[in-house]
Amino acid sequence: MKKMISVLLAGILAVNLGACSSAASKASKEAESAAPAGTTAQQSGGKRTLRIAGESWQVTKLYLNEAAEAFMKDHPDVTVEVQTYADPTVVSNYSINWQKGDTPCDLVVIDGASFAEQFVTKDLIT
């Protein structure tokens, strides 16, 4: 069961990383087109970092660290950072931050539809 959950979470991470990288690619292209003629936007050349946040019990119960390790093993160009947040009230801050383009984390594990609703109404969940 633990292995199946880890594989499932690794798959979810892969899908979300693909969505994040396509959004980053689009932003990079927009930055290049906005740059003055003869210049190009600076792009990072190293490993990409995927930051995942969840409550401590979610990190443990959903085996997020194990899923992150499995994902990094299959994707050596990506570093996954698993972060914990104190309580669900900080999730509202993530919603506000993402609207401004400021991202303390890339993926958030949310417990309950009431927390997810604020992301859906702002078109932050795909």
N, C-alpha and C positions, 0 to 999 in steps of 0.2 A: 504494500500500500504506500509506504514512504517513497519507494522508488518511482511509483506511478505518479505521485503528486509532484515529485521533483522534475520528472520529465514533462509533465503538463505545465508546470510553472516555467520551465526553461523554454517551452514552446511559446508561451504567452510573452515571455521576455523577448524572444526573437521577433515575434510579430510587432511588438511595440517598438523595438529598436529599429526595425525597418521603417515604421511610420515616423519615428523621430528623425532618422537619417534622411528620409525623403523631404521632411519639413526643413531640415538643416540645409540640404542641398538647394532647395528652393530659395531659402533666405540667402545663401551664398551667391546664387545666380543674381538675385535682386541687388545684393551689395555690389557685385561686379558691374552691373549695368548702371548703378548709381555713381560709381567711381568716375573721376575725371578721365578724359581720353588719355590713353597711354599708360594708365595705371591699372593694377588689378587688386582686388580685395585679398588680404592676407588670409590664408587658410591654415588650420592646424595640421601638422604633418605626422603627429604621433598617434598614440592610442586614443580611442574615444572612451569617454566615461559615461556610464549609465547609472544615475542615482535613483535608488528606490527607497521610499519611506513607508514605514508602517509602525503600528504600536508594537511594543516589545513582545506581547503575547502572540501577535500575528507573525512576527519574524520567526518565533520559535515554532508555533503550531503549524504554519504553512511551509516550514523548512526553506525559508527564503535564502538563508546563507548557503545551504546545500545546492539550491537551484542556481544561485549566482555562480558558485564554483563550477557546476556542470556547464553552465552557459559560457563562462570564460574559457573552459577547456576546449569547447567547440568553436569559440570565436576569440582567438588569441589577440586580435586587434582591439578588443573591448575590455575595459575594466569596469566591473560592477561594484558599486558601493551601496551597501545596505545600511540605511539610517533608521533610527527609531525616533518617534515623536511621543511626547508625554501623554497627550490625551486627544480625543477627536476634535476638540475645539480649534486646534491649530489648522485643521483641514480647511477652514474658511479662509485663513491667511493664504494658503496655497492657491485657492481660487482667485483671490485678488492679485497675487503676485503673477500668476500665469497670464492674466489679462494684460498686465503691464509688460510682459515679456521677461520678467525677472523670475528665474526658476531655481529655487533652492533644491529641488529634486525633479526628476523627469517622470517618475511613476509613483503613484500613491496607492497603497492598499487601503480601501475604505470599507468600513463595517456598517452596512445599513443603507437603505435607499434614501433616507433623509439627508445623509451627507453627500451622496452621489447626485442628488437633485440639483444642487447649486452648480455643479459642473455641467450637467446636461443643459440647463437653461441658458448657460453662457457659451454653449457649443465648444466646451473644452474636453469632452469625451467623444471619441470616435468609435 
